[in-house]
Amino acid sequence: MTDQTISGSCCGGSCGSGTATDVQDIGVTTVYKVSGMTCGHCESAVSQEISALQGVTGVTAVAKTGEVTVTSAAPLDEGAVRTAVDEAGYELVGRA
């Protein structure tokens, strides 16, 4: 992992409005606040990193609200979610 500076947008904030990845109605649903997302590319990057965590069954990231809804088979370790968000280049603020 490298240190990154979030400059507000990866592409000028002109694309996307909510990237969903297989959100299902089973398991545990947790909503996180993530700072720095401004577009569809941002949503996709965060969704992909969190989706790779063991037990995650669905992720929906919405740049407009800064919220990321994660569905998992069991409660996730917040440190693992924080690391995934960091890897995507954004900051996990906490739970919504």
Secondary structure, 3 states (H helix, E strand, C coil): CCCCCCCCCCCCCCCCCCEEECCCCCCEEEEEEEECCCCHHHHHHHHHHHHCCCCEEEEEEECCCCEEEEEECCCCCHHHHHHHHHHHCCEEEEEC
